[in-house]
Amino acid sequence: MIEIIQLILDSPFLQRALIAAILIAIVAAASGTFLVFRGLSFMASGVAHAALGGTALGIFLQDSGLVPWFDPILGALLFSVLVAVFTGYAGESGVAQKMEVAVGVSFALSMSLAVFLMYYIPPYRVPQIWGYLIGDILLLNNLDVIMLASTAVILGFITLLFNKEFVYVSVDIEGSAAHGMNARAYHYLMLVISALAIALATKAVGAILVYAIMVAPAAASNEIVKSVRGVIFSVFLIALAAELIGITTSFLVFVSPSAIAGILAALSYVLALQIKKIQERVHIGHEEHGSDTPVLAKSFEESVTVGQLHKHNHND
């Protein structure tokens, strides 16, 4: 244990990686949870890959001299917000399928633009674009960690402040609006801050790991945990454990920490499905007393759902 502590103290890159692992777990818990509740798991991948197009545009504007001050990270954030707004516009009616289609279209457009601009970008800068796809948590600099920390703090604060509103919008956006809530504003707020967090996390660890960390732990927790707070907390633990094991494994075996973390995050969902099946077998004898409440519904038992409020409103 003393040797491990000494290694951490003597390795600034490892310190940054550990801090980033905690921050990304916070982002996954605060953002990935509601994306899965909303039926928008694909958005994490769409936003992460949109960052490639934004980065390519930023590099092109710099090297061409058109906008020399335009940093590639600004392009990544801009494209991510555009994807979020486009997705939000498509999903104002509350139909998740329309939002998934919007994400898919944005995904294709961003990647096509990235490939197009690569022909006009100096070859030595092209790896900077692909770095957003793969990433490496051990190669972060101080600025990466600071930006990620700022986003995680803002995202965490907004999620705590509007936790119930995000739950309502995720369950029934039309019912929320009918009950008098400004559902449209919360809908866009949730998507935009999630997009910004995903974009900065992509800069840190790559699109592949971001998608795995954002979606798999949230999907796994949603299968077996019965409350919103429980899901958020378990997502944080699963994401953090996967990343820490990935970092540790990379020191023992010549392997990418992001790859190991992604594999473990995906396996957590497979494990959750097996646990859910076991739970169903255990409770099968109680079916005659009433069917089990769906997991997502149980997630909202701690507060009155918008759907219920909407129903009461009509009854009145």
Beta strands, then each sheet from edge to edge (+ up, - down):
end
